[in-house]
Amino acid sequence: MKHLKMLGLFVMAAASLMAFAGSASAAATFTSPTGTEYTNTLSSSLEGSALLEAGFANITCTTSTVAGKITANDATEASGEISKVEFSNCGGATVDTLLPKGTLTITNGGHTVSGTGVEVTTAIFGTSCIYGLGAGTHLGTATNTSVGGVDTVTLDIDANLPKLFGGFLCASPATWQAKYIVTSPAISFVD
C-alpha cells in the first residue's frame, strides 16, 4: 500500500510538471491583456522627440508613428508587417517614408527589436539622403512600462541605419534614437 501511495504521488507530480511545461511552451512573446496571445494591429506614437543623425545634420522630429500588424506570436518571438512609418515637425528638415512596408520582430527574453524593409529620405539644406532597414537591422529593445497607470510596451530605438543612397555629406550609417509607446492595443506586455 505504501508503494502504491508513492507511485500515485509520483504520477501526480509528473503530470503537474508536464502541464506546466506544456503551458510554458505555448506562451506568447507579445500579450494583450497580460498573458493572452495577441495577433492584430499594433500602433505606436513617439514620446518626446526622435533624433536622426545623418552626417552633416542632426534632424529632430517631434511627431512620429509606427504601425503594423502582429501576424506570428509564439514563445520565441512576435513578428509582423510594418504598414506605416511617418515623421513630421522636423524643424527645417523633411523626413519622408519612401517604402513604409517591412517587418518588425520582438524576441522573447532579451526583448530585442529588429526590422527590415522600411526606407526613408532626409532632406536638409538641399541635400537628400536615403536610409533603410537591411536584413534584420537591430533597432533597440522593447520594455514593459506603465503610462498613466496602464501597462504598455515601449520601443526604445537606438539604431544604425545603413545609407542606401546619397553623397559624401550623408552619414553611413545614420543613427536613429527615439522612444515609441504602444498605443494600440491599449494594454500590452512582452515576455
Backbone as JSON, one array per atom type, in Angstrom:
{
  "sequence": "MKHLKMLGLFVMAAASLMAFAGSASAAATFTSPTGTEYTNTLSSSLEGSALLEAGFANITCTTSTVAGKITANDATEASGEISKVEFSNCGGATVDTLLPKGTLTITNGGHTVSGTGVEVTTAIFGTSCIYGLGAGTHLGTATNTSVGGVDTVTLDIDANLPKLFGGFLCASPATWQAKYIVTSPAISFVD",
  "N": [[0.82, -1.18, 0.0], [1.96, 1.19, 0.77], [3.84, 1.59, -1.27], [2.14, 1.91, -3.4], [0.88, 4.34, -2.77], [3.11, 6.07, -2.96], [3.75, 5.72, -5.65], [1.43, 6.8, -6.77], [1.65, 9.5, -5.92], [4.0, 10.17, -7.29], [3.15, 9.93, -9.97], [1.21, 11.98, -10.01], [2.85, 14.2, -9.53], [4.5, 14.13, -11.79], [2.59, 14.52, -13.8], [1.77, 17.11, -13.15], [4.14, 18.55, -13.65], [4.38, 18.1, -16.41], [2.1, 19.44, -17.33], [2.73, 22.06, -16.61], [5.06, 22.47, -18.18], [3.94, 22.24, -20.71], [2.24, 24.5, -20.79], [4.09, 26.55, -20.55], [5.56, 26.39, -22.91], [3.72, 27.21, -24.73], [3.39, 29.86, -24.38], [3.05, 33.27, -25.38], [5.07, 35.84, -26.96], [4.34, 38.57, -27.16], [1.73, 40.03, -25.46], [-1.75, 40.76, -24.83], [-4.64, 41.27, -23.1], [-2.2, 41.05, -20.4], [-0.62, 37.95, -20.57], [-2.29, 36.88, -22.52], [-2.21, 35.75, -25.77], [-1.48, 37.89, -28.52], [-2.48, 38.79, -31.69], [-2.81, 41.04, -33.94], [-3.57, 44.41, -35.02], [-1.0, 46.85, -34.45], [-0.04, 49.83, -33.02], [2.05, 52.66, -32.55], [3.25, 55.58, -30.87], [5.39, 58.42, -30.9], [7.28, 59.31, -28.08], [8.28, 62.23, -26.67], [10.98, 63.23, -28.55], [12.39, 62.35, -31.77], [15.62, 61.62, -32.87], [17.63, 61.94, -35.64], [20.7, 61.39, -36.74], [22.4, 62.37, -39.36], [24.99, 62.59, -40.62], [26.04, 65.48, -41.87], [23.99, 66.84, -40.62], [21.85, 67.08, -37.79], [18.76, 65.86, -37.27], [15.79, 66.59, -35.74], [12.72, 65.33, -34.9], [9.4, 65.87, -33.77], [7.05, 64.54, -33.92], [5.93, 61.32, -34.64], [4.93, 58.18, -35.96], [4.58, 54.64, -35.83], [3.26, 51.81, -37.28], [1.59, 48.64, -37.67], [1.01, 45.11, -38.06], [0.79, 42.37, -35.94], [1.5, 39.18, -36.86], [2.57, 36.71, -36.33], [3.16, 35.0, -33.35], [4.74, 33.63, -30.79], [6.41, 31.58, -28.31], [9.02, 32.24, -28.86], [9.28, 34.59, -30.48], [7.61, 37.66, -31.47], [6.22, 38.81, -34.43], [5.67, 40.71, -37.46], [4.04, 42.64, -40.05], [5.15, 45.88, -41.02], [3.27, 48.67, -41.63], [3.1, 51.39, -41.7], [5.15, 54.2, -41.38], [5.84, 57.27, -40.16], [7.07, 60.62, -40.07], [7.05, 63.89, -38.72], [7.0, 67.5, -38.17], [9.76, 68.34, -38.13], [11.56, 70.45, -37.77], [13.54, 72.48, -39.86], [13.95, 70.49, -41.67], [13.0, 67.69, -43.79], [11.57, 64.49, -43.45], [10.77, 61.83, -45.19], [8.84, 58.93, -45.86], [9.75, 56.49, -48.04], [9.41, 53.8, -48.59], [7.12, 52.28, -46.86], [6.59, 49.73, -46.06], [7.55, 46.72, -44.41], [9.14, 44.54, -42.01], [8.77, 43.83, -38.51], [10.27, 42.62, -35.6], [10.11, 41.23, -32.38], [12.0, 39.73, -29.98], [11.69, 37.05, -27.6], [12.55, 37.08, -24.13], [15.28, 38.63, -24.28], [14.09, 40.79, -25.44], [14.76, 42.05, -27.82], [14.48, 44.28, -30.53], [14.03, 44.22, -33.98], [14.21, 45.08, -37.49], [13.18, 45.15, -40.98], [13.27, 46.35, -44.38], [11.93, 49.02, -44.44], [12.26, 52.29, -45.86], [13.56, 55.58, -45.71], [13.78, 59.03, -46.66], [15.88, 61.77, -46.09], [15.96, 65.29, -46.05], [17.72, 68.25, -46.12], [19.0, 71.51, -46.2], [19.2, 71.39, -49.0], [20.3, 68.91, -49.56], [19.85, 65.46, -50.05], [19.35, 62.3, -48.5], [19.12, 58.76, -48.43], [17.98, 56.26, -46.32], [17.74, 52.94, -44.97], [16.24, 49.89, -43.67], [18.14, 47.18, -43.42], [18.52, 43.59, -43.85], [17.25, 42.3, -41.01], [17.94, 44.52, -39.29], [19.17, 45.77, -36.28], [17.18, 47.43, -34.02], [16.63, 48.23, -31.38], [15.28, 47.9, -28.09], [12.42, 46.32, -26.54], [10.37, 47.33, -23.89], [8.67, 46.74, -20.85], [6.37, 48.9, -19.36], [4.66, 51.43, -17.41], [2.2, 53.68, -18.23], [0.51, 56.37, -17.21], [-0.76, 54.72, -15.36], [-1.45, 52.53, -16.87], [-0.51, 49.42, -18.14], [1.91, 49.0, -20.59], [3.89, 48.64, -23.6], [7.06, 49.92, -24.45], [9.03, 50.96, -27.2], [12.3, 51.22, -27.4], [14.38, 52.89, -29.28], [17.53, 52.7, -30.7], [19.42, 52.87, -33.12], [21.51, 51.97, -35.92], [21.3, 53.07, -39.11], [21.65, 51.83, -42.31], [23.11, 53.56, -45.09], [21.52, 54.02, -48.15], [21.48, 55.57, -50.4], [23.02, 58.55, -51.5], [25.16, 61.44, -51.26], [28.58, 62.33, -50.27], [28.11, 63.86, -48.03], [26.19, 62.59, -46.59], [25.72, 60.58, -43.79], [27.11, 57.36, -43.1], [26.78, 54.65, -41.33], [23.58, 56.27, -40.55], [22.38, 57.46, -37.4], [19.59, 56.61, -35.33], [17.55, 57.64, -32.82], [15.03, 57.17, -30.54], [11.9, 57.0, -28.7], [9.12, 55.01, -28.58], [5.72, 54.64, -27.7], [3.53, 51.98, -27.3], [0.33, 52.29, -28.4], [-1.89, 50.99, -29.31], [-2.52, 47.68, -29.09], [-4.4, 48.87, -26.21], [-3.55, 47.95, -23.71], [-0.58, 46.24, -23.08], [2.11, 43.78, -23.13], [5.41, 42.42, -22.96], [6.99, 39.26, -22.91]],
  "CA": [[0.0, 0.0, 0.0], [2.86, 2.33, 0.85], [4.41, 1.79, -2.6], [1.07, 2.4, -4.26], [0.74, 5.76, -2.47], [4.28, 6.76, -3.51], [3.59, 5.7, -7.1], [0.37, 7.77, -7.07], [2.24, 10.83, -5.75], [4.95, 10.37, -8.38], [2.36, 10.15, -11.18], [0.61, 13.31, -9.92], [3.93, 15.18, -9.68], [4.91, 14.11, -13.19], [1.51, 15.15, -14.57], [1.84, 18.55, -12.89], [5.29, 19.08, -14.39], [4.06, 18.07, -17.84], [1.13, 20.51, -17.6], [3.47, 23.32, -16.54], [5.93, 22.57, -19.35], [3.1, 22.49, -21.87], [1.75, 25.88, -20.8], [5.22, 27.46, -20.74], [5.99, 26.39, -24.3], [2.69, 27.83, -25.55], [3.31, 31.29, -24.06], [3.33, 34.2, -26.47], [6.03, 36.88, -26.66], [3.6, 39.83, -27.01], [0.4, 39.68, -24.96], [-2.71, 41.82, -24.51], [-4.01, 41.71, -21.86], [-1.06, 40.25, -19.96], [-0.84, 36.51, -20.59], [-3.14, 36.46, -23.64], [-1.54, 35.94, -27.06], [-2.07, 38.96, -29.31], [-2.17, 38.88, -33.12], [-3.69, 42.02, -34.55], [-2.87, 45.65, -35.33], [-0.11, 47.43, -33.45], [0.27, 51.22, -33.32], [2.89, 53.3, -31.53], [3.46, 57.02, -31.06], [6.63, 58.94, -30.37], [7.3, 60.02, -26.81], [9.39, 63.19, -26.74], [11.41, 63.52, -29.92], [13.26, 61.39, -32.46], [16.83, 62.24, -33.39], [18.29, 61.26, -36.74], [22.0, 62.0, -37.02], [22.66, 61.99, -40.75], [26.22, 63.21, -41.1], [26.15, 66.93, -41.77], [22.85, 67.44, -39.94], [21.07, 66.37, -36.79], [17.36, 66.16, -37.53], [14.93, 66.25, -34.61], [11.28, 65.33, -35.22], [8.62, 65.78, -32.54], [5.88, 63.69, -34.16], [6.25, 60.14, -35.45], [4.15, 56.99, -35.66], [4.93, 53.38, -36.47], [2.11, 50.92, -37.14], [1.65, 47.4, -38.42], [0.15, 44.04, -37.57], [1.48, 41.17, -35.47], [0.9, 38.03, -37.54], [3.13, 35.5, -35.73], [3.43, 35.3, -31.96], [4.92, 32.4, -30.04], [7.32, 31.71, -27.17], [10.32, 32.71, -29.33], [9.22, 35.96, -30.96], [6.4, 38.22, -32.08], [6.65, 39.5, -35.65], [4.61, 41.04, -38.38], [4.28, 43.63, -41.1], [5.09, 47.31, -40.77], [2.45, 49.25, -42.7], [3.18, 52.84, -41.7], [6.19, 54.91, -40.63], [5.71, 58.68, -40.51], [7.76, 61.64, -39.28], [6.67, 65.27, -39.04], [7.52, 68.52, -37.25], [11.2, 68.07, -38.1], [12.31, 71.7, -37.91], [13.69, 72.88, -41.26], [14.22, 69.31, -42.49], [11.89, 66.78, -44.06], [11.85, 63.06, -43.41], [9.65, 61.18, -45.88], [8.93, 57.48, -45.99], [9.66, 56.03, -49.43], [8.91, 52.43, -48.56], [6.65, 52.08, -45.49], [6.39, 48.31, -45.77], [8.69, 45.98, -43.89], [8.78, 43.66, -40.91], [9.25, 44.15, -37.19], [10.35, 41.42, -34.78], [10.49, 41.36, -30.97], [12.36, 38.4, -29.48], [11.38, 36.76, -26.21], [13.71, 37.07, -23.25], [16.04, 39.86, -24.35], [13.2, 41.84, -25.97], [15.43, 42.74, -28.92], [13.61, 44.71, -31.63], [14.74, 44.34, -35.25], [13.3, 45.37, -38.59], [13.67, 45.08, -42.35], [12.45, 46.86, -45.47], [11.49, 50.42, -44.48], [13.22, 53.26, -46.39], [13.2, 56.98, -45.54], [14.69, 60.02, -47.22], [16.02, 63.0, -45.32], [16.37, 66.42, -46.89], [18.0, 69.48, -45.4], [19.99, 72.35, -46.88], [19.32, 70.99, -50.4], [20.94, 67.6, -49.69], [18.97, 64.34, -49.72], [19.98, 61.02, -48.18], [18.14, 57.69, -48.26], [18.39, 55.24, -45.36], [16.78, 51.84, -44.91], [16.47, 48.79, -42.76], [18.61, 45.99, -44.11], [18.03, 42.33, -43.3], [17.39, 42.15, -39.56], [18.61, 45.66, -38.65], [18.89, 45.91, -34.86], [16.58, 48.74, -33.77], [16.66, 48.56, -29.97], [14.65, 46.94, -27.18], [11.05, 46.52, -26.08], [10.38, 47.39, -22.44], [7.38, 46.87, -20.19], [6.31, 50.13, -18.58], [3.31, 51.88, -17.06], [1.95, 55.05, -18.64], [-0.76, 56.79, -16.64], [-1.36, 53.59, -14.67], [-1.79, 51.47, -17.83], [0.64, 48.63, -18.57], [2.13, 49.04, -22.03], [5.24, 48.36, -24.08], [7.75, 50.99, -25.16], [10.09, 50.54, -28.11], [13.42, 52.12, -27.19], [15.14, 52.79, -30.52], [18.91, 53.2, -30.76], [19.77, 52.06, -34.29], [22.36, 52.44, -37.02], [20.59, 52.84, -40.37], [22.54, 51.84, -43.47], [22.83, 54.51, -46.18], [21.21, 53.37, -49.41], [21.77, 56.49, -51.49], [23.34, 59.91, -51.07], [26.54, 61.86, -51.45], [29.54, 62.22, -49.18], [27.59, 64.55, -46.85], [25.27, 61.68, -45.89], [26.41, 59.63, -42.9], [26.96, 55.94, -43.41], [25.32, 54.73, -41.24], [22.99, 57.32, -39.75], [21.84, 56.91, -36.16], [18.2, 56.95, -35.05], [17.25, 57.47, -31.41], [13.64, 57.56, -30.26], [11.14, 56.12, -27.81], [7.74, 54.9, -29.02], [4.8, 53.98, -26.77], [2.47, 51.23, -27.97], [-0.97, 52.87, -28.07], [-2.91, 50.0, -29.67], [-3.59, 47.61, -28.1], [-4.29, 49.81, -25.1], [-2.76, 47.28, -22.67], [0.3, 45.27, -23.73], [3.19, 43.25, -22.3], [6.31, 41.48, -23.62], [7.57, 38.26, -22.01]],
  "C": [[0.87, 1.25, 0.0], [3.46, 2.64, -0.52], [3.37, 2.33, -3.58], [0.84, 3.89, -4.04], [1.88, 6.56, -3.09], [4.18, 6.82, -5.03], [2.53, 6.71, -7.52], [0.88, 9.2, -6.96], [3.2, 11.15, -6.88], [4.22, 10.68, -9.68], [1.74, 11.55, -11.17], [1.67, 14.39, -10.11], [4.37, 15.26, -11.14], [3.86, 14.79, -14.07], [1.52, 16.67, -14.38], [2.98, 19.19, -13.65], [5.02, 19.13, -15.88], [3.08, 19.2, -18.19], [1.83, 21.86, -17.58], [4.36, 23.51, -17.76], [5.12, 22.86, -20.6], [2.62, 23.92, -21.93], [2.89, 26.86, -21.02], [5.62, 27.52, -22.21], [4.97, 27.08, -25.21], [2.59, 29.33, -25.32], [3.69, 32.14, -25.26], [4.33, 35.25, -26.01], [5.34, 38.21, -26.38], [2.19, 39.49, -26.6], [-0.44, 40.93, -24.7], [-4.08, 41.19, -24.31], [-2.9, 40.74, -21.47], [-1.44, 38.78, -19.9], [-1.68, 36.0, -21.73], [-2.45, 36.79, -24.96], [-2.26, 37.0, -27.89], [-1.56, 38.87, -30.75], [-3.21, 39.78, -33.76], [-2.88, 43.28, -34.8], [-2.07, 46.16, -34.13], [0.2, 48.85, -33.89], [1.12, 51.78, -32.19], [3.11, 54.76, -31.9], [4.74, 57.43, -30.35], [6.4, 59.61, -29.02], [8.51, 60.95, -26.83], [9.74, 63.5, -28.18], [12.29, 62.4, -30.46], [14.44, 62.16, -33.03], [17.42, 61.36, -34.47], [19.58, 62.03, -37.04], [22.46, 61.49, -38.37], [23.88, 62.72, -41.29], [26.28, 64.69, -40.84], [25.04, 67.57, -40.95], [22.28, 66.5, -38.89], [19.63, 66.8, -36.96], [16.54, 65.67, -36.34], [13.48, 66.4, -35.03], [10.51, 65.16, -33.91], [7.34, 64.97, -32.7], [6.3, 62.54, -35.06], [5.34, 59.0, -35.01], [4.71, 55.81, -36.42], [3.76, 52.44, -36.23], [2.3, 49.69, -38.02], [0.7, 46.39, -37.84], [1.01, 42.85, -37.16], [0.76, 39.97, -36.1], [1.41, 36.7, -37.0], [3.55, 35.84, -34.31], [3.52, 33.99, -31.19], [5.92, 32.64, -28.91], [8.7, 32.23, -27.57], [10.31, 34.17, -29.72], [7.82, 36.34, -31.41], [6.88, 39.0, -33.3], [5.45, 39.79, -36.53], [5.02, 42.16, -39.31], [4.24, 45.05, -40.54], [4.31, 47.9, -41.94], [2.58, 50.77, -42.78], [4.34, 53.31, -40.82], [6.12, 56.36, -41.09], [6.47, 59.55, -39.53], [7.22, 63.01, -39.69], [7.18, 66.19, -37.94], [9.01, 68.32, -37.01], [12.04, 69.33, -38.29], [12.37, 72.11, -39.38], [13.95, 71.71, -42.19], [12.93, 68.56, -42.81], [12.41, 65.35, -43.97], [10.62, 62.39, -44.0], [9.91, 59.69, -45.99], [8.74, 57.11, -47.45], [9.02, 54.66, -49.51], [8.45, 52.15, -47.14], [6.53, 50.61, -45.1], [7.69, 47.66, -45.31], [8.21, 45.03, -42.82], [9.41, 44.16, -39.61], [9.21, 42.88, -36.37], [10.79, 41.79, -33.37], [10.79, 39.96, -30.47], [12.01, 38.27, -28.01], [12.66, 36.77, -25.4], [14.45, 38.39, -23.26], [15.26, 41.04, -24.87], [13.88, 42.67, -27.05], [14.43, 43.05, -30.02], [14.46, 44.84, -32.88], [13.72, 44.56, -36.36], [13.99, 45.22, -39.94], [12.75, 45.91, -43.24], [12.13, 48.33, -45.55], [12.61, 51.3, -45.02], [12.69, 54.67, -46.19], [14.24, 57.86, -46.23], [14.7, 61.24, -46.32], [16.46, 64.1, -46.27], [16.54, 67.65, -46.02], [19.11, 70.21, -46.14], [20.23, 71.9, -48.33], [20.0, 69.65, -50.62], [19.97, 66.52, -49.24], [19.79, 63.08, -49.48], [18.87, 59.99, -48.01], [18.74, 56.62, -47.36], [17.33, 54.15, -45.3], [17.15, 50.82, -43.86], [16.89, 47.59, -43.58], [18.05, 44.74, -43.45], [18.31, 42.27, -41.8], [18.14, 43.27, -38.88], [18.19, 45.75, -37.18], [18.38, 47.33, -34.6], [16.69, 49.16, -32.3], [16.02, 47.48, -29.14], [13.21, 47.33, -26.89], [11.06, 46.41, -24.56], [8.95, 47.49, -21.92], [7.42, 48.1, -19.29], [4.86, 50.43, -18.22], [3.2, 53.35, -17.44], [0.57, 55.44, -18.14], [-1.5, 55.65, -15.95], [-1.75, 52.44, -15.57], [-0.52, 50.76, -18.25], [0.74, 48.65, -20.09], [3.59, 48.75, -22.33], [5.79, 49.63, -24.72], [8.82, 50.36, -26.04], [11.19, 51.59, -28.01], [14.39, 51.94, -28.36], [16.51, 53.44, -30.37], [19.58, 52.39, -31.88], [20.74, 52.77, -35.22], [21.66, 52.06, -38.32], [21.56, 52.89, -41.54], [22.12, 52.88, -44.51], [22.62, 53.72, -47.46], [21.58, 54.25, -50.59], [22.07, 57.86, -50.9], [24.82, 60.18, -51.22], [27.39, 61.74, -50.2], [29.08, 62.95, -47.92], [26.66, 63.67, -46.02], [26.07, 60.68, -45.06], [26.16, 58.2, -43.35], [27.57, 55.12, -42.28], [24.89, 56.0, -40.51], [22.51, 56.68, -38.45], [20.43, 57.44, -35.92], [17.96, 56.65, -33.58], [15.86, 58.01, -31.13], [13.04, 56.59, -29.26], [9.69, 56.17, -28.25], [6.93, 54.15, -27.96], [3.73, 53.27, -27.58], [1.13, 51.78, -27.47], [-2.13, 51.94, -28.42], [-2.21, 48.67, -29.9], [-3.32, 48.5, -26.89], [-3.47, 49.24, -23.94], [-1.89, 46.24, -23.37], [1.45, 44.9, -22.81], [4.07, 42.36, -23.18], [6.9, 40.56, -22.59], [9.04, 38.08, -22.29]]
}
